[in-house]
Amino acid sequence: MYGIARNTPASYARHTAREREAVAALSGRRLLDEQDMLRFEERIDAEREARELLARHAVLSAPLRAVLDLVAVDGLTTKEAAKVLRISQPTARVRLHRARAALRAGHATPPDTFSTPLAEATR
């Protein structure tokens, strides 16, 4: 009887102490709900897609990347980008189209980009 009488309050004291430690650890912190978790998952997915897009952008050829950066990042029109790069407007449009197609397709350069015999001869 004395053992039970001694162990019961001690057990209760240990339980209370653990509960106080848990409450202290959580104080000042908000528990996450379902919506919070969904937002975190969306951010993680968006960051993963951004890293993949950045990697595909990095391996684009310099002419394609230059036009794409001027139009998409700097906000220039195709005509303005052509002036900056000192190329014709149709050339700038073609390069922009090829760059966007390469990014969408997930590879660095679309087929036949700068691989014509004339382009090979001028390198």
Secondary structure, 3 states (H helix, E strand, C coil): CHHHHHHHHHHHHHHHHHHHHHHHHHCCCCCCCHHHHHHHHHHHHHHHHHHHHHHHHHCCCHHHHHHHHHHHHCCCCHHHHHHHHCCCHHHHHHHHHHHHHHHHHCCCCCCCCCCCHHHHHCC
